Amino acid sequence: MKKLLKILLILVCFSTVQLQGQDLNFSQFYEMPLLRNPALAGIYKGDVRATSAYRSQWASVTVPYKTVAVGVETKFGISQNTDDYLSVGLQVTNDIAGDSKLGKTQILPMVAMHKILNNTNSGYLTLAFMGGPVQQRFDPSGLKFDDQFVNGAYSALNPTRQVFNNTNVTYWDPSVGLSFSNILGYDTKFYAGVGYFHFLKPRVAFSSINDIRLNPKLTLNVGCNTMLGDMDRLILYLDYFMQGGNNQAQGGFMVKHDFIQDGEEESLAFSAGGFYRWNDALMPVIKLDYYSLGIGVSYDINMSKLRTASTYRGGLEVTVSYKSFLNIRNSSLQKMRCVVPF
């Protein structure tokens, strides 16, 4: 009986978690800007950025939920006569969850236009579009059904009357975003943006007789980067999501210390901080920047209704990023203040 009650508790808690957010999310969300808002493309120091993330969650409760993401983007000047920029990129994600291996793969190309708003090369307005194919799938062979239990005992050899005519579905999913970035004074950089995902409400049901749609999602994003001293800076991030009548907020800070500052391209730095996803998890995070390469590690301390079953254990997440300048005529290294770097 105690085991049954624990299983029921887990199912109820997972249902609550899924209702709060229909899209995948990372604890180091700032490393995957295109998943936050496609208009956050290009807001970094360099001409090219590539980021990968791996996340394993709920291993203390059930079959781990595993998520992998890779994002690549590059920005370049449109011409020698303007400081306007164009960014292009690609966001790819893949996640697998549970005994049924319920998974989703996204391949999302992106394009963003950065329009300068003043003569000091500090204020930019960015409009971006992102969209591509998404495939959802599951494997019913890993599931157990009630008609496979005979006299209270389960056997995989017992036939089931459950029939699945379709175990995958593919749809197109576009999104749009708008952001504003600027510099206050000499050393305080900030951005604010709004993104709108799934505005076509794609049909995601595996069965043709069910008309289940993916709810549109509205996101609000804010970031700030300010110097605390000659070698230290404070970085703040905040997101707010609204989707399907539910909402979610996440945010936090990192303090970055530079051990080496060698021009615009190179640095050796260590960052530490903490983030909080409202009513869900507390996430301490550390990051090492070794010149163009960055490695971040975080862990979710579960604060949701699932904390009893999980004993506060959530998930491990690791990110690896690369940022650099290119030897091109319109490199952002040659601009005075370019797009606000983070």
C-alpha positions as CSV (number, residue, x, y, z in Angstrom):
1,M,0.0,0.0,0.0
2,K,2.8,2.5,0.8
3,K,4.4,1.7,-2.6
4,L,1.1,2.4,-4.3
5,L,0.6,5.7,-2.5
6,K,4.1,6.8,-3.5
7,I,3.4,5.9,-7.2
8,L,0.2,7.9,-7.1
9,L,2.0,10.9,-5.5
10,I,4.6,10.8,-8.2
11,L,1.9,10.7,-11.0
12,V,0.1,13.7,-9.4
13,C,3.2,15.7,-9.1
14,F,4.4,15.0,-12.6
15,S,1.0,16.1,-13.9
16,T,1.3,19.3,-12.0
17,V,4.8,19.9,-13.4
18,Q,3.7,19.3,-17.0
19,L,0.8,21.7,-16.7
20,Q,3.0,24.5,-15.6
21,G,5.1,24.5,-18.8
22,Q,4.6,22.7,-22.1
23,D,8.0,23.5,-23.6
24,L,11.4,22.2,-22.5
25,N,13.5,24.5,-20.5
26,F,17.1,24.7,-19.2
27,S,18.4,25.9,-15.8
28,Q,21.2,27.7,-17.6
29,F,18.6,29.2,-19.9
30,Y,20.8,32.2,-20.7
31,E,23.1,29.8,-22.7
32,M,20.2,29.0,-25.0
33,P,18.9,32.4,-26.0
34,L,17.0,31.3,-29.1
35,L,14.8,29.1,-26.9
36,R,14.0,32.1,-24.7
37,N,13.4,34.5,-27.6
38,P,14.8,34.4,-31.2
39,A,15.4,38.2,-31.0
40,L,18.1,37.5,-28.3
41,A,20.3,36.3,-31.1
42,G,23.5,38.4,-31.6
43,I,23.6,39.8,-28.1
44,Y,27.1,38.5,-27.3
45,K,30.8,39.6,-27.7
46,G,32.0,38.0,-31.0
47,D,31.0,37.2,-34.5
48,V,30.1,33.5,-34.0
49,R,28.6,31.6,-31.0
50,A,28.0,27.9,-30.6
51,T,26.4,26.4,-27.4
52,S,25.5,22.8,-26.5
53,A,23.6,21.7,-23.4
54,Y,22.9,18.3,-21.8
55,R,20.4,17.8,-19.0
56,S,19.4,14.7,-17.0
57,Q,16.4,15.1,-14.7
58,W,14.3,13.0,-12.2
59,A,16.8,10.1,-12.0
60,S,16.0,9.9,-8.3
61,V,12.3,9.2,-9.1
62,T,11.9,7.5,-12.4
63,V,13.5,6.9,-15.8
64,P,15.6,10.0,-16.3
65,Y,14.3,12.7,-18.6
66,K,17.3,13.5,-20.9
67,T,17.5,16.7,-23.1
68,V,20.2,17.7,-25.5
69,A,20.4,21.1,-27.4
70,V,22.8,22.7,-29.8
71,G,22.6,26.3,-31.0
72,V,24.8,28.0,-33.5
73,E,24.6,31.7,-34.7
74,T,26.7,34.2,-36.5
75,K,26.4,37.9,-37.1
76,F,27.9,40.2,-39.7
77,G,27.6,43.7,-40.9
78,I,25.3,44.4,-43.8
79,S,27.7,46.9,-45.4
80,Q,30.5,49.3,-44.7
81,N,28.1,52.3,-44.8
82,T,25.9,51.2,-41.8
83,D,26.3,49.6,-38.4
84,D,23.2,47.5,-38.9
85,Y,23.7,43.8,-38.4
86,L,22.2,40.6,-39.6
87,S,22.3,37.3,-37.5
88,V,21.6,33.8,-38.8
89,G,21.6,30.6,-36.9
90,L,20.1,27.2,-36.1
91,Q,18.7,25.8,-32.9
92,V,18.4,22.0,-32.6
93,T,16.9,20.2,-29.6
94,N,16.1,16.6,-28.7
95,D,14.6,15.2,-25.5
96,I,13.5,11.7,-24.4
97,A,11.3,11.0,-21.3
98,G,9.9,8.0,-19.5
99,D,9.4,4.3,-20.2
100,S,7.6,5.2,-23.5
101,K,10.7,7.2,-24.7
102,L,8.4,10.1,-25.4
103,G,10.6,12.4,-27.4
104,K,10.7,15.6,-29.5
105,T,13.2,16.8,-32.0
106,Q,13.3,20.4,-33.2
107,I,15.3,21.8,-36.1
108,L,14.8,25.6,-36.1
109,P,16.6,28.0,-38.5
110,M,16.7,31.6,-37.4
111,V,17.3,35.0,-38.9
112,A,17.5,38.3,-37.1
113,M,17.9,42.0,-38.2
114,H,19.6,44.4,-35.8
115,K,18.8,48.0,-36.5
116,I,20.9,50.7,-34.9
117,L,18.8,53.5,-33.3
118,N,21.4,56.2,-32.5
119,N,24.8,57.6,-33.5
120,T,26.7,56.2,-30.5
121,N,26.6,52.5,-31.7
122,S,24.9,51.5,-28.5
123,G,21.1,51.2,-29.0
124,Y,19.8,48.4,-31.2
125,L,16.3,47.1,-32.1
126,T,16.2,43.5,-33.2
127,L,13.4,41.7,-35.0
128,A,13.8,37.9,-35.5
129,F,12.0,34.9,-37.0
130,M,12.6,31.3,-36.2
131,G,10.9,28.1,-37.3
132,G,11.2,24.7,-38.7
133,P,10.1,21.1,-38.5
134,V,9.3,19.4,-35.1
135,Q,8.9,15.6,-34.7
136,Q,7.2,14.0,-31.7
137,R,7.3,10.2,-31.1
138,F,7.0,7.5,-28.5
139,D,7.7,3.8,-28.2
140,P,4.7,1.8,-26.8
141,S,6.9,-1.4,-26.3
142,G,8.1,0.0,-23.0
143,L,4.7,0.5,-21.6
144,K,2.6,-1.8,-19.3
145,F,-1.2,-2.0,-19.7
146,D,-3.8,-3.3,-17.2
147,D,-4.8,-6.2,-19.4
148,Q,-1.3,-7.6,-19.2
149,F,-1.7,-8.2,-15.5
150,V,-3.2,-11.7,-14.8
151,N,-4.1,-12.5,-11.2
152,G,-2.1,-9.5,-10.1
153,A,1.1,-10.5,-11.9
154,Y,2.5,-8.7,-15.0
155,S,4.0,-10.6,-17.9
156,A,5.2,-9.0,-21.2
157,L,4.0,-12.2,-22.9
158,N,0.4,-11.4,-22.1
159,P,-1.2,-9.7,-25.1
160,T,-2.7,-6.3,-24.9
161,R,-5.8,-5.0,-26.7
162,Q,-4.2,-1.5,-26.9
163,V,-3.5,-0.6,-30.6
164,F,-1.4,2.3,-31.7
165,N,-1.8,3.2,-35.4
166,N,0.6,6.2,-35.2
167,T,3.5,6.7,-32.9
168,N,5.0,9.9,-34.4
169,V,3.8,13.2,-35.7
170,T,5.6,16.0,-37.5
171,Y,4.6,19.7,-37.7
172,W,6.0,23.1,-38.5
173,D,6.4,25.5,-35.7
174,P,7.4,29.2,-36.3
175,S,8.1,31.9,-33.7
176,V,8.9,35.6,-33.7
177,G,10.7,38.0,-31.3
178,L,11.5,41.6,-30.7
179,S,14.3,43.0,-28.4
180,F,16.0,46.3,-27.5
181,S,19.5,46.5,-26.3
182,N,21.5,49.5,-25.1
183,I,24.4,50.8,-22.9
184,L,23.8,53.0,-19.9
185,G,26.8,55.2,-19.2
186,Y,30.0,53.4,-20.0
187,D,29.8,49.9,-18.4
188,T,26.1,49.0,-17.8
189,K,24.6,46.9,-20.6
190,F,21.1,45.7,-20.8
191,Y,18.4,44.2,-23.0
192,A,14.7,43.6,-22.9
193,G,12.7,41.5,-25.3
194,V,9.4,39.8,-26.0
195,G,8.9,36.6,-27.9
196,Y,5.9,34.7,-29.3
197,F,6.1,31.0,-29.9
198,H,3.7,28.4,-31.5
199,F,1.5,31.2,-32.9
200,L,0.1,28.8,-35.6
201,K,-1.1,26.5,-32.8
202,P,0.2,23.3,-34.5
203,R,-1.7,20.1,-34.1
204,V,0.3,17.7,-31.9
205,A,-2.0,14.7,-31.4
206,F,-0.8,11.3,-32.4
207,S,-4.4,10.2,-33.3
208,S,-6.2,11.8,-36.2
209,I,-9.5,11.8,-34.3
210,N,-8.1,14.1,-31.7
211,D,-7.6,17.8,-32.4
212,I,-5.0,18.7,-29.7
213,R,-3.1,21.9,-30.3
214,L,0.1,23.3,-28.9
215,N,-0.7,26.5,-27.0
216,P,1.0,29.7,-28.0
217,K,3.6,31.0,-25.6
218,L,4.5,34.6,-24.8
219,T,7.9,35.3,-23.2
220,L,9.3,38.4,-21.6
221,N,13.1,38.6,-21.2
222,V,15.4,41.0,-19.3
223,G,19.2,41.0,-18.9
224,C,21.7,43.4,-17.3
225,N,25.5,43.4,-17.1
226,T,27.3,45.9,-15.0
227,M,30.9,46.3,-13.6
228,L,31.5,45.9,-9.9
229,G,35.1,46.7,-10.2
230,D,38.1,46.5,-12.5
231,M,37.9,42.7,-12.7
232,D,34.4,41.9,-11.5
233,R,31.0,42.2,-13.0
234,L,27.4,41.4,-12.0
235,I,25.1,39.7,-14.6
236,L,21.3,39.5,-14.1
237,Y,18.8,37.4,-16.1
238,L,15.0,37.3,-15.8
239,D,12.3,35.5,-17.9
240,Y,8.6,35.3,-17.6
241,F,6.4,32.8,-19.6
242,M,2.7,32.6,-20.3
243,Q,1.3,29.6,-22.0
244,G,-2.1,27.8,-22.0
245,G,-3.4,29.7,-19.0
246,N,-0.3,28.9,-17.0
247,N,2.7,31.1,-16.2
248,Q,6.3,30.6,-15.0
249,A,9.1,33.0,-13.9
250,Q,12.8,32.3,-13.6
251,G,15.7,34.5,-12.9
252,G,18.9,35.0,-10.9
253,F,22.4,36.4,-11.0
254,M,26.0,35.5,-11.7
255,V,29.2,37.3,-10.4
256,K,32.0,37.0,-12.9
257,H,35.7,37.5,-12.0
258,D,38.2,38.1,-14.8
259,F,41.7,36.7,-14.0
260,I,43.0,37.8,-17.4
261,Q,41.8,40.6,-19.7
262,D,43.7,40.5,-23.0
263,G,42.0,42.8,-25.5
264,E,38.5,42.2,-26.8
265,E,38.8,38.6,-27.8
266,E,40.5,36.8,-24.9
267,S,39.8,36.4,-21.2
268,L,40.1,33.9,-18.4
269,A,37.2,34.2,-16.0
270,F,35.2,32.3,-13.3
271,S,31.6,32.9,-12.6
272,A,29.3,31.7,-9.8
273,G,25.7,32.4,-9.0
274,G,22.2,31.1,-8.4
275,F,18.9,31.0,-10.2
276,Y,15.3,30.2,-9.1
277,R,12.5,28.8,-11.1
278,W,9.3,29.9,-9.3
279,N,7.7,27.0,-7.2
280,D,10.0,24.5,-9.0
281,A,13.7,24.6,-8.3
282,L,16.7,26.4,-6.9
283,M,19.7,26.2,-9.2
284,P,23.3,27.0,-8.1
285,V,25.6,27.4,-11.1
286,I,29.3,27.8,-11.8
287,K,31.1,28.6,-15.1
288,L,34.7,28.8,-16.3
289,D,35.5,30.9,-19.4
290,Y,38.9,29.9,-20.9
291,Y,39.4,32.4,-23.7
292,S,36.8,31.5,-26.4
293,L,35.6,28.4,-24.6
294,G,33.0,28.3,-21.7
295,I,31.9,25.4,-19.5
296,G,29.0,25.7,-17.1
297,V,27.6,23.3,-14.6
298,S,24.3,23.6,-12.6
299,Y,22.1,21.3,-10.5
300,D,18.4,21.6,-9.7
301,I,17.5,21.5,-6.1
302,N,13.8,20.5,-6.4
303,M,11.4,22.8,-4.6
304,S,8.2,21.6,-6.3
305,K,5.5,19.3,-5.0
306,L,7.7,16.4,-6.2
307,R,10.3,17.2,-3.5
308,T,9.1,14.5,-1.2
309,A,9.4,11.7,-3.7
310,S,12.7,13.1,-5.2
311,T,14.2,14.1,-1.8
312,Y,14.9,17.5,-3.3
313,R,17.0,16.0,-6.1
314,G,16.3,17.4,-9.5
315,G,18.7,17.3,-12.4
316,L,22.3,17.9,-13.5
317,E,23.0,20.2,-16.4
318,V,26.2,20.9,-18.3
319,T,26.8,23.5,-21.0
320,V,29.7,24.1,-23.3
321,S,29.9,27.3,-25.4
322,Y,32.3,28.8,-27.9
323,K,32.4,32.5,-28.9
324,S,35.0,34.1,-31.2
325,F,35.6,36.9,-33.7
326,L,36.1,36.2,-37.4
327,N,38.6,37.6,-39.8
328,I,36.1,39.4,-41.9
329,R,35.8,43.0,-43.1
330,N,32.6,43.8,-41.2
331,S,33.6,42.0,-38.0
332,S,31.9,43.4,-34.9
333,L,35.5,43.7,-33.4
334,Q,36.0,46.7,-35.7
335,K,32.8,48.5,-34.5
336,M,32.9,51.0,-31.6
337,R,30.3,49.5,-29.3
338,C,28.4,47.0,-31.7
339,V,25.6,44.9,-30.4
340,V,25.5,44.9,-26.6
341,P,27.9,42.0,-25.5
342,F,27.0,39.5,-22.8
